[in-house]
Amino acid sequence: MHLHPIPIPARERDARKDHENFFFDHQEYLGEMGARHGFNYTALRPQLVTGPTPGALNVLPAIGVYAAIRREKGEPFSFPGGPSFVWEAADADLVADVMVWAAQSPQAANEAFNITNGDVFEWRNLWPALAETLGVETGPGMPMSVTAYLEKNADVWDQVVAKYDLRSQNLRELVGQGDQDADFAFAYGAPEGPRAFVSTIKLRQAGFTRTIDTQDSFRNALQSLIDHKWELETGLVFACVTIGAHVPDPDIDGHGVAARTWEFLRELDSGTERVHTAQADWGVANERALTPQT
């Protein structure tokens, strides 16, 4: 979290400002522990992360539930956000590929890298493509809080689940904080959208060059959700399932991830050679043994 405008584009080498920032403090501490115990780290800084998984700060489940409720009520899939702005996103699979690359690449040792899909997007331009994938009709913009709308219409979602015998989760477990993140991501109630662009030149020059079209990224993620048996003959209603190795842990959210990571560092510093790795955006929690370098 920055308490000031960031440079455009923001670069990994930009000077830190004089305020607390958990991520920078965390990176600094990792560097200290790595130097002391003989391991390397890589700090990854993705923009808005999206993918076909429930909960956390993923806006796509919230968009899908919003679309399903609007259609069930006979309302158009109107864009609920505020002022138009241009932004960047990072596909979850792309971020995972960067993680694998970083773990195997000497160029990534003890470095930080920004991550984006490689393009930019604007929500209103993207909305018709999302509507096509979701099987709904768009309508005029209608600024509203997605969080408040889903809360007000939670009973409608329950009716949709019962009506079509959907394999659904509790609405809050399904959406996580994605509805709140959508309000921010859509600039609802804001005088302007976020002005946050990052440079990925360092990542490209280090050897990772994969990109993905953001429209394709969003539509692929939504289609993946559709393909997991959340589909009606007349189109998508929407729900969300866990896929692949993305195993949700309800006991771990962003704060839990931070706590687990600090726990690992403390254990390592005290001689316990266990590393707890957790990916907040997908609710993943895994453990692996750590063998210090010699």
KEMIPA-16948 format. One record per residue (C-alpha): residue number from 1; residue in three letters; x, y, z. Coordinates in steps of 0.1 Angstrom, whole numbers, plus 2048, in hexadecimal, padded with zeros to 3 digits. Example, Ala and Ser with C-alpha at 12.3 -4.5 7.8 and 13.67 -1.06 7.14 Angstrom:
% residues 2
+-----+---------+-----+-----+-----+
| num | residuo |  px |  py |  pz |
+-----+---------+-----+-----+-----+
|   1 |     ALA | 87B | 7D3 | 84E |
|   2 |     SER | 889 | 7F5 | 847 |
+-----+---------+-----+-----+-----+
END
This chain:
% residues 294
+-----+---------+-----+-----+-----+
| num | residuo |  px |  py |  pz |
+-----+---------+-----+-----+-----+
|   1 |     MET | 800 | 800 | 800 |
|   2 |     HIS | 80E | 822 | 7F6 |
|   3 |     LEU | 804 | 842 | 808 |
|   4 |     HIS | 80F | 857 | 7EA |
|   5 |     PRO | 80E | 857 | 7C4 |
|   6 |     ILE | 826 | 83F | 7B5 |
|   7 |     PRO | 83D | 847 | 798 |
|   8 |     ILE | 82F | 83D | 776 |
|   9 |     PRO | 83A | 824 | 76D |
|  10 |     ALA | 845 | 817 | 78F |
|  11 |     ARG | 866 | 805 | 78E |
|  12 |     GLU | 874 | 7EC | 7A6 |
|  13 |     ARG | 892 | 803 | 7AD |
|  14 |     ASP | 87C | 821 | 7B7 |
|  15 |     ALA | 886 | 82F | 7D9 |
|  16 |     ARG | 871 | 826 | 7F7 |
|  17 |     LYS | 85D | 841 | 808 |
|  18 |     ASP | 85E | 84A | 82D |
|  19 |     HIS | 840 | 836 | 838 |
|  20 |     GLU | 83A | 812 | 844 |
|  21 |     ASN | 834 | 7F9 | 828 |
|  22 |     PHE | 830 | 7D4 | 832 |
|  23 |     PHE | 83C | 7C7 | 810 |
|  24 |     PHE | 85C | 7DB | 810 |
|  25 |     ASP | 863 | 7D3 | 834 |
|  26 |     HIS | 85C | 7AE | 82D |
|  27 |     GLN | 874 | 7AE | 810 |
|  28 |     GLU | 88F | 7BF | 824 |
|  29 |     TYR | 88B | 7A5 | 83F |
|  30 |     LEU | 88C | 789 | 826 |
|  31 |     GLY | 8AD | 797 | 819 |
|  32 |     GLU | 8BB | 798 | 83C |
|  33 |     MET | 8B1 | 775 | 844 |
|  34 |     GLY | 8BD | 768 | 822 |
|  35 |     ALA | 8DF | 777 | 827 |
|  36 |     ARG | 8E0 | 768 | 84A |
|  37 |     HIS | 8D4 | 745 | 841 |
|  38 |     GLY | 8DF | 741 | 81D |
|  39 |     PHE | 8BF | 742 | 808 |
|  40 |     ASN | 8B3 | 759 | 7EC |
|  41 |     TYR | 892 | 769 | 7E8 |
|  42 |     THR | 87F | 77A | 7CC |
|  43 |     ALA | 865 | 796 | 7D2 |
|  44 |     LEU | 848 | 796 | 7B9 |
|  45 |     ARG | 832 | 7B4 | 7B5 |
|  46 |     PRO | 814 | 7AC | 79F |
|  47 |     GLN | 7F9 | 7C5 | 796 |
|  48 |     LEU | 7D4 | 7BB | 79A |
|  49 |     VAL | 7D5 | 795 | 79C |
|  50 |     THR | 7B8 | 782 | 78D |
|  51 |     GLY | 7B1 | 75D | 788 |
|  52 |     PRO | 796 | 741 | 789 |
|  53 |     THR | 797 | 73D | 7AF |
|  54 |     PRO | 780 | 748 | 7CB |
|  55 |     GLY | 785 | 75F | 7E9 |
|  56 |     ALA | 7A1 | 776 | 7F2 |
|  57 |     LEU | 7A4 | 796 | 7DD |
|  58 |     ASN | 79A | 787 | 7BB |
|  59 |     VAL | 781 | 79D | 7AA |
|  60 |     LEU | 775 | 783 | 791 |
|  61 |     PRO | 75E | 76E | 7A8 |
|  62 |     ALA | 74E | 78F | 7B3 |
|  63 |     ILE | 748 | 799 | 78F |
|  64 |     GLY | 739 | 777 | 788 |
|  65 |     VAL | 721 | 777 | 7A5 |
|  66 |     TYR | 718 | 79B | 79D |
|  67 |     ALA | 710 | 790 | 779 |
|  68 |     ALA | 6FB | 773 | 785 |
|  69 |     ILE | 6E7 | 787 | 79D |
|  70 |     ARG | 6E1 | 7A3 | 783 |
|  71 |     ARG | 6D4 | 789 | 76A |
|  72 |     GLU | 6BE | 777 | 783 |
|  73 |     LYS | 6AE | 798 | 78B |
|  74 |     GLY | 6A9 | 7A1 | 767 |
|  75 |     GLU | 6C3 | 7BD | 769 |
|  76 |     PRO | 6DE | 7C5 | 750 |
|  77 |     PHE | 703 | 7BE | 757 |
|  78 |     SER | 70B | 7E3 | 75C |
|  79 |     PHE | 72E | 7EE | 765 |
|  80 |     PRO | 72B | 7F9 | 78A |
|  81 |     GLY | 74B | 80D | 78C |
|  82 |     GLY | 755 | 832 | 78D |
|  83 |     PRO | 76B | 847 | 776 |
|  84 |     SER | 77D | 837 | 759 |
|  85 |     PHE | 7A2 | 82F | 75D |
|  86 |     VAL | 7BC | 819 | 74F |
|  87 |     TRP | 7CD | 7FE | 763 |
|  88 |     GLU | 7E2 | 7DE | 762 |
|  89 |     ALA | 7DB | 7BB | 76F |
|  90 |     ALA | 7EF | 79B | 775 |
|  91 |     ASP | 7E0 | 779 | 76C |
|  92 |     ALA | 7E4 | 760 | 788 |
|  93 |     ASP | 7F3 | 745 | 771 |
|  94 |     LEU | 80C | 75F | 764 |
|  95 |     VAL | 816 | 768 | 788 |
|  96 |     ALA | 81A | 742 | 78F |
|  97 |     ASP | 830 | 73F | 770 |
|  98 |     VAL | 846 | 75C | 77D |
|  99 |     MET | 849 | 74A | 79E |
| 100 |     VAL | 855 | 72A | 78E |
| 101 |     TRP | 86D | 73E | 778 |
| 102 |     ALA | 87A | 752 | 796 |
| 103 |     ALA | 880 | 732 | 7AA |
| 104 |     GLN | 896 | 725 | 78E |
| 105 |     SER | 8A8 | 744 | 781 |
| 106 |     PRO | 8C8 | 752 | 790 |
| 107 |     GLN | 8BE | 773 | 781 |
| 108 |     ALA | 8A1 | 775 | 79A |
| 109 |     ALA | 8B5 | 76F | 7B9 |
| 110 |     ASN | 8B0 | 78A | 7D3 |
| 111 |     GLU | 89D | 7A0 | 7BA |
| 112 |     ALA | 87B | 7B0 | 7B8 |
| 113 |     PHE | 866 | 7AF | 798 |
| 114 |     ASN | 846 | 7C1 | 78E |
| 115 |     ILE | 82C | 7AA | 77C |
| 116 |     THR | 811 | 7B3 | 763 |
| 117 |     ASN | 800 | 7A1 | 747 |
| 118 |     GLY | 812 | 7B8 | 72F |
| 119 |     ASP | 7F6 | 7CF | 724 |
| 120 |     VAL | 7DD | 7E7 | 733 |
| 121 |     PHE | 7B7 | 7E6 | 736 |
| 122 |     GLU | 799 | 7FD | 73D |
| 123 |     TRP | 77B | 7ED | 74E |
| 124 |     ARG | 760 | 7FB | 737 |
| 125 |     ASN | 772 | 7F0 | 718 |
| 126 |     LEU | 776 | 7CD | 728 |
| 127 |     TRP | 752 | 7CA | 735 |
| 128 |     PRO | 741 | 7BE | 714 |
| 129 |     ALA | 75A | 7A1 | 711 |
| 130 |     LEU | 754 | 797 | 735 |
| 131 |     ALA | 72E | 798 | 72E |
| 132 |     GLU | 733 | 782 | 710 |
| 133 |     THR | 745 | 768 | 724 |
| 134 |     LEU | 72C | 76A | 741 |
| 135 |     GLY | 70E | 768 | 72A |
| 136 |     VAL | 6FE | 788 | 735 |
| 137 |     GLU | 6F3 | 7A9 | 725 |
| 138 |     THR | 705 | 7C9 | 72C |
| 139 |     GLY | 6F3 | 7EA | 734 |
| 140 |     PRO | 6FA | 80E | 73C |
| 141 |     GLY | 714 | 814 | 757 |
| 142 |     MET | 704 | 815 | 77A |
| 143 |     PRO | 71D | 81F | 795 |
| 144 |     MET | 717 | 80A | 7B5 |
| 145 |     SER | 72A | 7F8 | 7CF |
| 146 |     VAL | 72F | 7D3 | 7C5 |
| 147 |     THR | 733 | 7CB | 7EA |
| 148 |     ALA | 712 | 7DB | 7F4 |
| 149 |     TYR | 700 | 7CC | 7D6 |
| 150 |     LEU | 70B | 7A9 | 7DE |
| 151 |     GLU | 703 | 7AD | 802 |
| 152 |     LYS | 6E0 | 7BA | 7FA |
| 153 |     ASN | 6DA | 79E | 7E1 |
| 154 |     ALA | 6E9 | 781 | 7F3 |
| 155 |     ASP | 6C7 | 770 | 7F5 |
| 156 |     VAL | 6C5 | 773 | 7CF |
| 157 |     TRP | 6E6 | 760 | 7CB |
| 158 |     ASP | 6D8 | 745 | 7E3 |
| 159 |     GLN | 6BA | 742 | 7CD |
| 160 |     VAL | 6D0 | 73F | 7AE |
| 161 |     VAL | 6E4 | 723 | 7BF |
| 162 |     ALA | 6C4 | 711 | 7C9 |
| 163 |     LYS | 6B2 | 716 | 7A8 |
| 164 |     TYR | 6CE | 708 | 793 |
| 165 |     ASP | 6DC | 6EF | 7AC |
| 166 |     LEU | 6FE | 700 | 7AB |
| 167 |     ARG | 71C | 6F3 | 7BD |
| 168 |     SER | 721 | 714 | 7D0 |
| 169 |     GLN | 733 | 71F | 7EE |
| 170 |     ASN | 728 | 738 | 808 |
| 171 |     LEU | 726 | 759 | 7F6 |
| 172 |     ARG | 741 | 769 | 80C |
| 173 |     GLU | 758 | 74B | 809 |
| 174 |     LEU | 753 | 74D | 7E3 |
| 175 |     VAL | 759 | 772 | 7DF |
| 176 |     GLY | 771 | 777 | 7FC |
| 177 |     GLN | 77B | 79C | 7FC |
| 178 |     GLY | 778 | 79D | 7D6 |
| 179 |     ASP | 759 | 7B2 | 7D8 |
| 180 |     GLN | 76B | 7CC | 7EC |
| 181 |     ASP | 789 | 7CA | 7D5 |
| 182 |     ALA | 771 | 7CF | 7B8 |
| 183 |     ASP | 764 | 7EF | 7C7 |
| 184 |     PHE | 788 | 7FC | 7C8 |
| 185 |     ALA | 792 | 7ED | 7A6 |
| 186 |     PHE | 774 | 7FD | 796 |
| 187 |     ALA | 77A | 81F | 7A7 |
| 188 |     TYR | 757 | 81F | 7B5 |
| 189 |     GLY | 751 | 83F | 7C8 |
| 190 |     ALA | 774 | 84D | 7BF |
| 191 |     PRO | 77B | 86D | 7AD |
| 192 |     GLU | 793 | 85B | 797 |
| 193 |     GLY | 7A1 | 838 | 792 |
| 194 |     PRO | 7C3 | 82D | 79F |
| 195 |     ARG | 7E1 | 839 | 78B |
| 196 |     ALA | 7F8 | 81C | 78F |
| 197 |     PHE | 80E | 80F | 773 |
| 198 |     VAL | 82D | 7FA | 778 |
| 199 |     SER | 84A | 7F3 | 761 |
| 200 |     THR | 851 | 7CE | 75A |
| 201 |     ILE | 871 | 7D5 | 747 |
| 202 |     LYS | 887 | 7C6 | 762 |
| 203 |     LEU | 873 | 7A5 | 761 |
| 204 |     ARG | 876 | 7A4 | 73B |
| 205 |     GLN | 89B | 7AB | 73B |
| 206 |     ALA | 8A1 | 790 | 756 |
| 207 |     GLY | 892 | 776 | 73E |
| 208 |     PHE | 86C | 773 | 745 |
| 209 |     THR | 859 | 77E | 726 |
| 210 |     ARG | 837 | 76D | 727 |
| 211 |     THR | 819 | 784 | 724 |
| 212 |     ILE | 7F3 | 77F | 722 |
| 213 |     ASP | 7D7 | 795 | 714 |
| 214 |     THR | 7C4 | 7A2 | 733 |
| 215 |     GLN | 7A3 | 79D | 721 |
| 216 |     ASP | 7AC | 779 | 71A |
| 217 |     SER | 7B8 | 775 | 73E |
| 218 |     PHE | 797 | 780 | 74D |
| 219 |     ARG | 782 | 76D | 734 |
| 220 |     ASN | 796 | 74D | 738 |
| 221 |     ALA | 793 | 74E | 75D |
| 222 |     LEU | 76D | 753 | 75B |
| 223 |     GLN | 76B | 738 | 741 |
| 224 |     SER | 77E | 720 | 758 |
| 225 |     LEU | 764 | 727 | 773 |
| 226 |     ILE | 748 | 720 | 75A |
| 227 |     ASP | 758 | 6FF | 74F |
| 228 |     HIS | 759 | 6F2 | 773 |
| 229 |     LYS | 734 | 6E9 | 772 |
| 230 |     TRP | 726 | 70C | 779 |
| 231 |     GLU | 714 | 70F | 758 |
| 232 |     LEU | 6EF | 70F | 74E |
| 233 |     GLU | 6E0 | 706 | 72C |
| 234 |     THR | 6D7 | 72B | 728 |
| 235 |     GLY | 6F9 | 738 | 733 |
| 236 |     LEU | 70E | 73D | 752 |
| 237 |     VAL | 701 | 743 | 774 |
| 238 |     PHE | 722 | 742 | 785 |
| 239 |     ALA | 734 | 733 | 7A3 |
| 240 |     CYS | 758 | 72B | 7AA |
| 241 |     VAL | 76C | 70B | 7B0 |
| 242 |     THR | 78F | 703 | 7BA |
| 243 |     ILE | 7A5 | 6F7 | 79D |
| 244 |     GLY | 7C7 | 6E7 | 79A |
| 245 |     ALA | 7DD | 6EC | 7B7 |
| 246 |     HIS | 7CC | 70B | 7C4 |
| 247 |     VAL | 7BF | 6FD | 7E4 |
| 248 |     PRO | 7AD | 717 | 7F9 |
| 249 |     ASP | 7B5 | 718 | 81E |
| 250 |     PRO | 799 | 72A | 831 |
| 251 |     ASP | 7B0 | 731 | 84E |
| 252 |     ILE | 7C8 | 745 | 839 |
| 253 |     ASP | 7C1 | 768 | 82B |
| 254 |     GLY | 7D9 | 784 | 823 |
| 255 |     HIS | 7DF | 78A | 848 |
| 256 |     GLY | 7E4 | 765 | 84F |
| 257 |     VAL | 7FD | 763 | 832 |
| 258 |     ALA | 811 | 77F | 841 |
| 259 |     ALA | 810 | 76F | 863 |
| 260 |     ARG | 81C | 74D | 855 |
| 261 |     THR | 838 | 75E | 842 |
| 262 |     TRP | 845 | 770 | 860 |
| 263 |     GLU | 841 | 750 | 874 |
| 264 |     PHE | 858 | 73F | 85A |
| 265 |     LEU | 872 | 75A | 85D |
| 266 |     ARG | 872 | 758 | 883 |
| 267 |     GLU | 875 | 732 | 882 |
| 268 |     LEU | 891 | 734 | 869 |
| 269 |     ASP | 8A3 | 74D | 87E |
| 270 |     SER | 8A0 | 736 | 89C |
| 271 |     GLY | 8AD | 718 | 889 |
| 272 |     THR | 88D | 708 | 87E |
| 273 |     GLU | 892 | 701 | 859 |
| 274 |     ARG | 86E | 702 | 84D |
| 275 |     VAL | 861 | 71A | 834 |
| 276 |     HIS | 83C | 722 | 832 |
| 277 |     THR | 833 | 730 | 810 |
| 278 |     ALA | 810 | 73E | 80B |
| 279 |     GLN | 800 | 74E | 7ED |
| 280 |     ALA | 7E5 | 767 | 7FA |
| 281 |     ASP | 7D5 | 76D | 7D8 |
| 282 |     TRP | 7CB | 748 | 7D3 |
| 283 |     GLY | 7C8 | 73E | 7F8 |
| 284 |     VAL | 7E4 | 724 | 7F4 |
| 285 |     ALA | 7F7 | 718 | 811 |
| 286 |     ASN | 813 | 6FF | 80D |
| 287 |     GLU | 832 | 6F5 | 820 |
| 288 |     ARG | 853 | 6E9 | 814 |
| 289 |     ALA | 874 | 6E1 | 824 |
| 290 |     LEU | 88F | 6FB | 81F |
| 291 |     THR | 8B3 | 6F1 | 81A |
| 292 |     PRO | 8CA | 70F | 820 |
| 293 |     GLN | 8E5 | 714 | 805 |
| 294 |     THR | 908 | 70D | 80E |
+-----+---------+-----+-----+-----+
END
